[in-house]
């Protein structure tokens, strides 16, 4: 699209905030139904694609029995979960225990209502935007719904009366707080360039150039934080099997567990669609296609471009799960609080300065020069600070702790410390000569009864 077309405003097929609220009731209901069916089908396809792709990455076949190429595997899993016994532990808070999965799944559906699929099209003679609805603060709705979704996880852990579930819920709350702040900060730069929080306005602002080019640091921060928001590998600490058995959903089964599963994959689609809307031009065609084809951004074709971008992000999620190991929890929190947030704050200050200079009419080349100088000063100050502060003092290990000792009285070479044992023992051979404490006759009888010789 040329610069003159951008200055002239959005094309007639480009929806605006005033385009909503005029549809008949049956069209609004149809949009809601289409979004619901689309999300359910996306969950089923995401499960199949994930298992097939990770199977290929791990030199396995993946699901291939339910339907052609295993396409009905997700449906079979859903039926299996629905027919399983619904086990409710005896001491749980039953009301909260039942409501928690619902509170986790419902906000995931609501978030997708503000995602634009395409421009204005004609549906049975009515011109309507391919979008559920839009708000002046539409992007904030997604943040609000993600915050509400974590309530379901926290309440699930609390109501289960299980220490593993409670720790998983607390981890999820701390993780969402830290990463949602950084995610919100990555949105600020988009709001400054688009001049609006409306999703349709943000897509229209990218008619000339996508924000992934102008705001690449914000895009990178968002990609990292959306992995933390989705509770997936490598950031799936709330349900780490090696630490918390199953995490917040340890005590859940049947349809309640399926709702947590459903919420996870819907959030996967929502976060991918939001990244497409904010940074990849939304439903707009890529530059080579839109340059040579004038009708690429009109009619129903933009739905195809949107779906390609959406599934590219979903594949990126799957690829990370099959490639990266789970990080430690302290590494996760350190990345969110000590790296992503300070970086996002500094980037916002730089973006705000650039916008202010452009509003003053300063030439773009001088703005880039001032920006490069500012970045250089920040890097120089950082290097000087690290140099003057010096390296952390190295911890000198105690030689006494590294000295190998016998097998019973301490730690052997390459092993773990073992406390001294009061009774002699043997491993299929003669009794080891170990100094013994004086034992009473009663304690000796107890040792013999317990089978320790």
HELIX and SHEET records of a PDB file:
HELIX    1   1 UNK A    3  UNK A    7  1                                   5    
HELIX    2   2 UNK A   17  UNK A   19  5                                   3    
HELIX    3   3 UNK A   25  UNK A   57  1                                  33    
HELIX    4   4 UNK A   68  UNK A   70  5                                   3    
HELIX    5   5 UNK A   73  UNK A   83  1                                  11    
HELIX    6   6 UNK A   94  UNK A  111  1                                  18    
HELIX    7   7 UNK A  112  UNK A  114  5                                   3    
HELIX    8   8 UNK A  138  UNK A  159  1                                  22    
HELIX    9   9 UNK A  163  UNK A  194  1                                  32    
HELIX   10  10 UNK A  199  UNK A  205  1                                   7    
HELIX   11  11 UNK A  211  UNK A  214  1                                   4    
HELIX   12  12 UNK A  216  UNK A  229  1                                  14    
HELIX   13  13 UNK A  237  UNK A  239  5                                   3    
HELIX   14  14 UNK A  241  UNK A  244  1                                   4    
HELIX   15  15 UNK A  247  UNK A  249  5                                   3    
HELIX   16  16 UNK A  254  UNK A  279  1                                  26    
HELIX   17  17 UNK A  287  UNK A  292  1                                   6    
HELIX   18  18 UNK A  294  UNK A  297  5                                   4    
HELIX   19  19 UNK A  301  UNK A  323  1                                  23    
HELIX   20  20 UNK A  329  UNK A  334  1                                   6    
HELIX   21  21 UNK A  335  UNK A  340  3                                   6    
HELIX   22  22 UNK A  341  UNK A  359  1                                  19    
HELIX   23  23 UNK A  364  UNK A  389  1                                  26    
HELIX   24  24 UNK A  399  UNK A  402  1                                   4    
HELIX   25  25 UNK A  441  UNK A  449  1                                   9    
SHEET    1   A 2 UNK A 120  UNK A 123  0                                        
SHEET    2   A 2 UNK A 126  UNK A 129 -1                                        
END                                                                             
